[in-house]
């Protein structure tokens, strides 16, 4: 798997300078644009096309907060393949009330219950964000610990779970 941070010359982090990312993307777009290499041999043209594709994919991933975090966890080797990751058990206990309210909504679309569920999910998201904010702000790729990476992984998995719950509302 290519390291998109390295491709753009950025330090791996859950938060990045989006202006620096955009600047690197545009510079690469110009450098790797296939139209500027039409007189090159076929192998060089193919290489340029691959780098252009990589540039677009890397930009798409790194410009999105969730995809960037997922990529960071993947290159650090802490995130397993899709379906292999487990949401922490204590989190599942925390959201039992949300799941019960969602079951109520399946039987009867009650605006009060819908509002309750949205409020509970908002509270859980706020709590998650507060929990991980110090690590996100002070993330240093040279000093990150396994515990830090595990916290980021749990945060990522919990957020994804809450996003799926929100889609059910």
C-alpha positions as a LaTeX table, in Angstrom:
\begin{tabular}{lrrr}
\hline
Residue & $x$ (\AA) & $y$ (\AA) & $z$ (\AA) \\
\hline
Unk1 & 0.00 & 0.00 & 0.00 \\
Unk2 & 1.44 & 3.39 & $-0.93$ \\
Unk3 & 1.94 & 5.93 & 1.83 \\
Unk4 & $-0.06$ & 8.95 & 0.68 \\
Unk5 & 1.53 & 11.20 & 3.30 \\
Unk6 & 4.98 & 10.38 & 1.96 \\
Unk7 & 3.80 & 10.87 & $-1.62$ \\
Unk8 & 2.86 & 14.48 & $-0.79$ \\
Unk9 & 5.82 & 15.07 & 1.54 \\
Unk10 & 3.58 & 15.42 & 4.60 \\
Unk11 & 4.09 & 14.07 & 8.11 \\
Unk12 & 1.67 & 11.22 & 8.87 \\
Unk13 & $-0.98$ & 12.61 & 11.18 \\
Unk14 & $-4.75$ & 12.50 & 11.75 \\
Unk15 & $-4.72$ & 16.26 & 11.12 \\
Unk16 & $-2.78$ & 17.90 & 8.31 \\
Unk17 & $-2.31$ & 21.30 & 6.74 \\
Unk18 & $-4.96$ & 21.18 & 4.01 \\
Unk19 & $-3.42$ & 24.16 & 2.21 \\
Unk20 & $-0.08$ & 22.32 & 1.98 \\
Unk21 & $-1.90$ & 19.22 & 0.72 \\
Unk22 & $-3.69$ & 21.22 & $-1.98$ \\
Unk23 & $-0.45$ & 22.92 & $-3.03$ \\
Unk24 & 1.35 & 19.56 & $-3.35$ \\
Unk25 & $-1.62$ & 18.09 & $-5.22$ \\
Unk26 & $-1.62$ & 20.90 & $-7.81$ \\
Unk27 & 2.15 & 20.69 & $-8.25$ \\
Unk28 & 1.89 & 16.92 & $-8.81$ \\
Unk29 & $-1.09$ & 17.38 & $-11.12$ \\
Unk30 & 1.01 & 19.56 & $-13.36$ \\
Unk31 & 4.10 & 17.34 & $-13.13$ \\
Unk32 & 2.21 & 14.09 & $-13.79$ \\
Unk33 & $-0.38$ & 15.29 & $-16.29$ \\
Unk34 & $-0.37$ & 12.80 & $-19.19$ \\
Unk35 & $-0.81$ & 15.57 & $-21.79$ \\
Unk36 & 2.65 & 16.93 & $-20.95$ \\
Unk37 & 4.30 & 13.58 & $-21.69$ \\
Unk38 & 2.85 & 12.57 & $-25.05$ \\
Unk39 & 6.29 & 12.45 & $-26.70$ \\
Unk40 & 7.76 & 10.11 & $-24.08$ \\
Unk41 & 8.14 & 6.37 & $-24.62$ \\
Unk42 & 5.27 & 4.05 & $-23.69$ \\
Unk43 & 6.82 & 2.93 & $-20.38$ \\
Unk44 & 7.29 & 6.54 & $-19.24$ \\
Unk45 & 3.75 & 7.43 & $-20.28$ \\
Unk46 & 2.41 & 4.47 & $-18.29$ \\
Unk47 & 4.47 & 5.53 & $-15.24$ \\
Unk48 & 3.16 & 9.11 & $-15.52$ \\
Unk49 & $-0.42$ & 7.83 & $-15.81$ \\
Unk50 & 0.03 & 5.69 & $-12.68$ \\
Unk51 & 1.47 & 8.65 & $-10.74$ \\
Unk52 & $-1.38$ & 10.86 & $-11.91$ \\
Unk53 & $-3.88$ & 8.28 & $-10.69$ \\
Unk54 & $-2.01$ & 7.94 & $-7.39$ \\
Unk55 & $-2.01$ & 11.73 & $-7.01$ \\
Unk56 & $-5.80$ & 11.89 & $-7.41$ \\
Unk57 & $-6.49$ & 8.95 & $-5.10$ \\
Unk58 & $-4.06$ & 10.20 & $-2.43$ \\
Unk59 & $-5.61$ & 13.67 & $-2.50$ \\
Unk60 & $-9.11$ & 12.25 & $-2.19$ \\
Unk61 & $-8.12$ & 10.18 & 0.85 \\
Unk62 & $-6.03$ & 12.78 & 2.67 \\
Unk63 & $-8.52$ & 15.61 & 2.17 \\
Unk64 & $-11.23$ & 13.65 & 4.06 \\
Unk65 & $-10.85$ & 13.40 & 7.86 \\
Unk66 & $-12.21$ & 9.84 & 8.19 \\
Unk67 & $-10.39$ & 8.45 & 5.17 \\
Unk68 & $-7.15$ & 10.13 & 6.32 \\
Unk69 & $-7.42$ & 8.53 & 9.76 \\
Unk70 & $-8.16$ & 5.16 & 8.21 \\
Unk71 & $-5.12$ & 5.50 & 5.93 \\
Unk72 & $-2.91$ & 6.47 & 8.88 \\
Unk73 & $-4.07$ & 3.44 & 10.84 \\
Unk74 & $-3.55$ & 1.18 & 7.81 \\
Unk75 & 0.03 & 2.33 & 7.14 \\
Unk76 & 0.78 & 1.93 & 10.87 \\
Unk77 & $-0.50$ & $-1.65$ & 10.58 \\
Unk78 & $-3.06$ & $-1.30$ & 13.36 \\
Unk79 & $-6.27$ & $-1.54$ & 11.33 \\
Unk80 & $-7.29$ & $-4.98$ & 10.13 \\
Unk81 & $-9.17$ & $-5.75$ & 6.94 \\
Unk82 & $-12.80$ & $-4.65$ & 6.69 \\
Unk83 & $-15.00$ & $-6.83$ & 8.91 \\
Unk84 & $-12.07$ & $-7.95$ & 11.09 \\
Unk85 & $-12.04$ & $-4.94$ & 13.42 \\
Unk86 & $-14.03$ & $-5.06$ & 16.64 \\
Unk87 & $-15.72$ & $-2.11$ & 18.31 \\
Unk88 & $-14.76$ & $-2.08$ & 22.03 \\
Unk89 & $-17.27$ & $-3.99$ & 24.18 \\
Unk90 & $-17.73$ & $-1.13$ & 26.68 \\
Unk91 & $-18.81$ & 1.11 & 23.82 \\
Unk92 & $-21.43$ & $-1.41$ & 22.75 \\
Unk93 & $-22.80$ & $-1.31$ & 26.31 \\
Unk94 & $-22.89$ & 2.51 & 26.18 \\
Unk95 & $-25.01$ & 2.54 & 23.03 \\
Unk96 & $-27.53$ & $-0.04$ & 24.18 \\
Unk97 & $-30.06$ & 2.75 & 24.87 \\
Unk98 & $-29.57$ & 4.11 & 21.35 \\
Unk99 & $-30.15$ & 0.67 & 19.82 \\
Unk100 & $-33.29$ & 0.18 & 21.91 \\
Unk101 & $-34.66$ & 3.55 & 20.78 \\
Unk102 & $-33.86$ & 2.66 & 17.15 \\
Unk103 & $-35.89$ & $-0.54$ & 17.55 \\
Unk104 & $-38.79$ & 1.59 & 18.80 \\
Unk105 & $-38.51$ & 3.72 & 15.67 \\
Unk106 & $-38.74$ & 0.63 & 13.47 \\
Unk107 & $-42.15$ & $-0.15$ & 14.95 \\
Unk108 & $-43.46$ & 3.41 & 15.08 \\
Unk109 & $-41.93$ & 6.55 & 13.58 \\
Unk110 & $-42.28$ & 8.78 & 16.64 \\
Unk111 & $-40.67$ & 12.26 & 16.26 \\
Unk112 & $-39.93$ & 12.39 & 20.02 \\
Unk113 & $-38.06$ & 9.08 & 19.89 \\
Unk114 & $-36.23$ & 10.20 & 16.74 \\
Unk115 & $-35.12$ & 13.39 & 18.51 \\
Unk116 & $-34.03$ & 11.35 & 21.56 \\
Unk117 & $-31.90$ & 9.06 & 19.40 \\
Unk118 & $-30.29$ & 11.99 & 17.59 \\
Unk119 & $-29.50$ & 13.62 & 20.94 \\
Unk120 & $-27.95$ & 10.45 & 22.33 \\
Unk121 & $-25.77$ & 10.02 & 19.24 \\
Unk122 & $-24.75$ & 13.69 & 19.42 \\
Unk123 & $-23.69$ & 13.20 & 23.05 \\
Unk124 & $-21.69$ & 10.09 & 22.22 \\
Unk125 & $-19.94$ & 11.85 & 19.32 \\
Unk126 & $-19.11$ & 14.84 & 21.53 \\
Unk127 & $-17.68$ & 12.58 & 24.20 \\
Unk128 & $-15.59$ & 10.71 & 21.61 \\
Unk129 & $-14.23$ & 13.93 & 20.15 \\
Unk130 & $-13.28$ & 15.28 & 23.59 \\
Unk131 & $-11.55$ & 12.02 & 24.46 \\
Unk132 & $-9.30$ & 12.00 & 21.41 \\
Unk133 & $-8.85$ & 15.77 & 20.87 \\
Unk134 & $-5.59$ & 16.08 & 22.86 \\
Unk135 & $-3.97$ & 13.24 & 20.92 \\
Unk136 & $-5.19$ & 14.59 & 17.58 \\
Unk137 & $-3.83$ & 18.06 & 18.35 \\
Unk138 & $-0.44$ & 16.89 & 19.63 \\
Unk139 & 0.09 & 13.87 & 17.37 \\
Unk140 & 3.77 & 13.35 & 16.63 \\
Unk141 & 4.61 & 10.48 & 14.27 \\
Unk142 & 8.04 & 10.09 & 15.89 \\
Unk143 & 6.64 & 9.74 & 19.41 \\
Unk144 & 3.33 & 7.95 & 18.86 \\
Unk145 & 2.86 & 4.90 & 21.08 \\
Unk146 & 0.92 & 1.69 & 20.53 \\
Unk147 & $-1.58$ & 2.95 & 23.12 \\
Unk148 & $-2.02$ & 6.18 & 21.12 \\
Unk149 & $-2.63$ & 4.20 & 17.94 \\
Unk150 & $-5.10$ & 1.94 & 19.74 \\
Unk151 & $-6.97$ & 5.03 & 20.99 \\
Unk152 & $-7.14$ & 6.36 & 17.42 \\
Unk153 & $-8.31$ & 2.98 & 16.14 \\
Unk154 & $-11.06$ & 2.77 & 18.77 \\
Unk155 & $-12.08$ & 6.34 & 17.96 \\
Unk156 & $-12.26$ & 5.53 & 14.24 \\
Unk157 & $-14.32$ & 2.37 & 14.78 \\
Unk158 & $-16.70$ & 4.07 & 17.22 \\
Unk159 & $-17.27$ & 7.00 & 14.84 \\
Unk160 & $-18.01$ & 4.62 & 11.98 \\
Unk161 & $-20.48$ & 2.76 & 14.17 \\
Unk162 & $-22.23$ & 5.99 & 15.15 \\
Unk163 & $-22.38$ & 7.07 & 11.50 \\
Unk164 & $-24.14$ & 3.80 & 10.63 \\
Unk165 & $-26.60$ & 4.33 & 13.50 \\
Unk166 & $-27.30$ & 7.87 & 12.32 \\
Unk167 & $-28.10$ & 6.50 & 8.84 \\
Unk168 & $-30.80$ & 4.29 & 10.39 \\
Unk169 & $-32.66$ & 7.28 & 11.87 \\
\hline
\end{tabular}
